[in-house]
Amino acid sequence: MSPHPPYALALLLALLLPATVAAQGEGNTITLERDRALDLYVLLKSQLNKMPGLRTDGVVLTQSYVLDKLKEKLNTDGVEVTGLQLTPAQGVITLNTSRGITAKHTVAFQFLPVDWPNRTVHIRFSQKSEALSETLLGQLLGTLAIGAFESATGKTGLNNLTEKRPYVSIQGDVLSVRLDQAPSLAPYLNSQIMGYKPFDFVGIKRLSTEQDQLRVVLALQKSAP
C-alpha cells in the first residue's frame, strides 16, 4: 500500500490551485490550468514520495540510532555524549565535558507542540547537574530537532551546530529551533514547485519521545498562506 493516500495528494492539489476554478469560462485558459495542474501533481507526488514521515505512523528513530548520531555530531575534544534514555515522559541525555573543568551533565527534555507556521520546534529542558553553556545546549537539542525533521522528510546532509546561531534561542526552560533559519535546512524549506512552497502545506504534526524511540509525523496543514 502506498504510504501517501491519493486523497492527500488530491487535497493538496486543490489547495495549491485555486485559480483553476476561477478560470472557468475563459476559453483556452481552462486547458492551460488543467495542464499546469497535471504537471504540478506529478512534481508534487514525486516530492511527497520522498517523505517517509507522511506515513500514518510517521518515522521512528531508535534510541541507539539517535545516540549514535548525537555522538557523531557532538563528540569532539572536550565533549563526550555518553548516554540517552527515551521514554513516553521525556528523554534524558548524559554527557561529559572537559573544557577547563571536567564535569558530568544530565539534560532532560520534552518536545512541546510544534509551531509549524513559524517553522519552530520548542523543547522544554531541565539540567539535573552542572549546567551546560547555552552554545552547547543549543548544539545538543538543536541537533535532535533538525535530525528528526531530516529523517521524516528524507533530507540528508545534517550539519553540525558548531556555533551559537540565531535559529536557536532559549527563554527560561524552553529552547526553540527555527528550522527555516538553519543553514542546512533553509534552502530545502524555502524551495518551490511551480511557484508554491510545499512546506506551506506539509509540516510536522507531532514530534515525541516514546519508549526507546523518537517519533516524528508529518501531515497536511489545515490552512496555508
C-alpha positions in Angstrom: 0.0 0.0 0.0 1.3 3.4 -0.9 2.3 5.5 2.2 0.6 8.5 0.6 -3.2 8.1 0.1 -4.5 9.5 -3.2 -6.9 11.8 -1.3 -4.0 13.5 0.4 -2.4 14.4 -2.9 -5.8 15.5 -4.3 -6.4 17.7 -1.3 -3.1 19.3 -1.5 -3.5 19.9 -5.2 -6.8 21.6 -4.6 -5.2 23.9 -2.1 -2.4 24.8 -4.5 -4.6 25.6 -7.5 -7.4 27.9 -6.5 -7.0 29.6 -9.9 -8.4 26.6 -11.7 -12.0 27.2 -10.6 -11.8 30.9 -11.2 -10.6 30.3 -14.8 -13.9 28.7 -15.9 -15.5 30.3 -19.0 -12.2 31.8 -20.2 -11.8 29.5 -23.2 -8.3 28.0 -23.6 -7.3 29.2 -20.2 -9.0 26.2 -18.7 -6.9 23.8 -20.7 -3.7 25.6 -19.7 -4.7 25.5 -16.0 -5.5 21.7 -16.3 -2.1 21.1 -17.9 -0.5 23.0 -15.2 -2.4 21.1 -12.5 -1.2 17.8 -14.0 2.4 18.9 -14.1 2.2 20.1 -10.5 0.6 16.8 -9.5 3.4 14.8 -10.9 6.1 17.0 -9.4 4.3 17.1 -6.0 3.8 13.4 -5.9 7.5 12.8 -6.6 8.3 15.2 -3.7 5.9 13.6 -1.2 7.1 10.1 -2.1 10.5 11.1 -0.7 9.0 12.0 2.8 8.6 8.8 4.9 7.2 11.0 7.7 3.9 11.3 5.8 3.0 7.7 6.6 0.2 7.4 9.1 2.6 6.3 11.8 5.4 8.7 10.7 9.0 7.8 11.2 10.6 6.1 14.2 14.2 6.7 15.2 15.5 4.1 17.6 17.3 5.2 20.8 20.5 3.6 19.7 20.4 5.4 16.3 19.7 8.8 17.9 22.5 8.2 20.4 25.0 7.3 17.6 24.0 10.4 15.7 24.5 12.6 18.8 27.9 11.1 19.3 28.8 11.5 15.7 27.8 15.2 15.6 28.9 16.4 19.0 31.7 14.3 20.3 34.8 16.4 19.9 37.7 17.5 22.0 36.3 18.3 25.4 32.7 16.9 24.7 31.6 13.3 25.0 27.9 12.2 24.8 27.7 9.1 27.0 24.1 8.1 27.1 20.5 8.5 26.0 17.2 7.3 27.5 13.9 7.8 25.8 10.5 7.2 27.4 7.0 8.5 26.8 7.5 11.1 29.6 10.8 12.5 28.4 14.3 12.0 27.0 17.5 12.2 29.1 20.9 12.8 27.7 24.1 12.4 29.6 27.5 13.8 28.6 30.9 14.8 29.9 32.8 18.0 29.2 36.4 18.6 29.9 36.8 22.2 28.7 38.6 23.9 31.6 36.9 21.9 34.4 35.8 18.3 33.9 32.1 17.9 34.6 29.2 15.5 34.1 25.9 16.7 32.7 22.4 15.4 32.6 19.8 17.1 30.4 16.2 16.0 30.4 13.9 17.2 27.6 10.3 17.1 26.3 9.1 18.1 22.9 6.3 20.7 23.0 3.7 21.2 20.3 5.4 22.3 17.0 4.7 25.8 15.8 4.8 24.9 12.1 3.5 28.3 10.7 6.8 29.7 12.2 8.7 26.5 11.4 9.7 26.3 15.1 10.3 23.3 17.3 10.0 24.0 21.0 11.8 21.8 23.6 11.4 22.1 27.3 14.5 21.1 29.2 16.0 20.8 32.7 19.5 20.2 33.8 20.0 18.0 36.8 23.7 18.6 37.3 26.4 21.0 36.2 24.8 23.5 33.7 25.8 23.5 30.1 26.7 26.6 28.2 23.9 27.9 26.0 26.0 27.2 22.9 26.5 23.5 23.8 22.9 23.1 24.9 21.8 24.6 21.6 24.0 22.1 19.7 22.7 19.2 21.7 18.9 19.8 21.4 19.1 21.6 18.1 20.7 18.5 16.6 17.8 16.4 17.8 15.2 18.7 16.2 16.9 19.1 12.9 17.9 15.4 12.7 14.3 14.4 13.3 12.9 16.7 10.6 15.5 15.5 8.1 14.7 11.8 8.8 11.0 12.5 8.3 11.4 14.3 5.0 14.2 12.1 3.6 16.5 15.1 3.6 20.2 14.3 4.2 23.2 16.3 5.0 22.8 17.3 8.6 25.4 20.0 9.6 26.9 20.2 13.0 25.6 23.1 15.1 29.1 24.2 15.9 28.3 27.8 16.9 25.5 29.5 18.7 23.2 30.6 15.9 20.2 33.0 15.7 17.9 30.0 14.9 18.5 28.6 18.4 17.1 30.6 21.2 16.4 30.0 24.9 13.8 31.5 27.1 13.6 30.2 30.6 13.4 26.4 30.4 12.3 26.3 26.7 14.8 26.1 23.8 13.4 26.9 20.4 14.8 25.9 17.0 13.8 27.9 13.9 14.2 25.2 11.2 13.8 27.6 8.3 16.8 29.6 9.6 19.1 26.6 10.0 21.7 26.8 7.1 21.3 23.1 6.3 17.5 23.3 6.0 16.7 26.8 4.8 17.1 26.2 1.1 15.0 23.0 1.4 12.2 24.5 3.4 12.0 27.5 1.1 12.2 25.5 -2.1 9.3 26.0 -4.6 7.4 23.8 -7.0 5.9 25.9 -9.8 5.8 28.9 -7.6 4.4 27.1 -4.4 6.3 26.1 -1.3 5.4 22.5 -0.4 6.2 23.2 3.3 3.5 25.8 3.4 1.1 22.8 3.1 3.1 19.9 4.6 4.7 20.1 8.1 5.5 18.4 11.3 2.3 17.2 13.1 3.9 15.5 16.0 7.4 15.1 17.4 7.6 13.0 20.6 9.6 10.6 22.7 8.4 7.1 23.2 9.8 4.0 24.9 13.3 3.6 23.5 12.5 5.6 20.4 11.6 9.0 18.9 8.7 9.5 16.5 8.1 12.3 14.0 4.9 12.5 12.0 4.3 14.8 9.0 0.8 15.9 7.8 -1.0 18.2 5.5 -1.6 21.5 7.2 -5.2 22.7 7.8 -4.6 26.1 6.3 -2.0 27.8 4.2 -1.0 31.3 3.3 
